[in-house]
Amino acid sequence: MTDNFLANKKSLFNNWASSYDWIFPSVFYRAIHQRLLEYVDLSDQVNVLDLGCGTGRLLARLATKFPHLRGTGLDLSPNMLRIARLSNHHQPRLIYVEGNAESLPFGEAQFDAVFNSISFLHYLEPQQVLSEVARVLTPGGRFYLVDFTSKQETEPKKTPISPLGVRFYSPKQREILGSASGLMCVSHHYLLGPVLLTIFAKGH
């Protein structure tokens, strides 16, 4: 199931890539990113990872706000990454690589912060993704998780997958998933409607 699930997601975003920045998500994500940046606290010399980076818009905004930031964008879709690379005005500070969030191609404690925007809902194995995030974060590093939320309070692993292949998690479910991976929930912030930012910290 995992291979088919990932193949379907990859195909979806590959087909979407060429128009992605010119349709509704562009306006929607810009508003979310602007609100997210209000809560981002990063040191001067920082190395960050954006999971499910798409066409690279969030990393570009982070690089503009933090002029010494270095960043890596990871996405399942080579078409999304191609557009991100073509529009990369922050070379060599930003790079983009193809990969799967459930098996990150990075060493341990490599990033000071990890971002994930409107992507967590697509993951078949959310606990594995969070474990990978914790692995690549430095001690004390932050994970900024932005996604649609829900009010359901079942066990996270029992949360049903919608016909579109997505799942939404309540604030409490996020806390449970994070805690199981060694990530402590610092705070929750609603950014736009049901879109919730959850900030996690990795222990020292």
Buried (B, 14 or more C-beta within 10 A) or exposed (E): EEEEBBEEBBEBBBEBBEEBBEEEBEEBBBEBBEBBBEBBEBEEEBBBBBBBBBBBBBBBBBBEEBEEBBBBBBBBBEBBBBBBBEEBEBEEBBBBBBBBBBEBEBEEBBBBBBBBBBBBBBBBBBBBBBBBBBBBBBEEBBBBBBBBBBEBEEEBEEBEEEEEEBBBBBBBBBBBBBEEBBBEBEEBBEBBEEBBBBBBBBEE
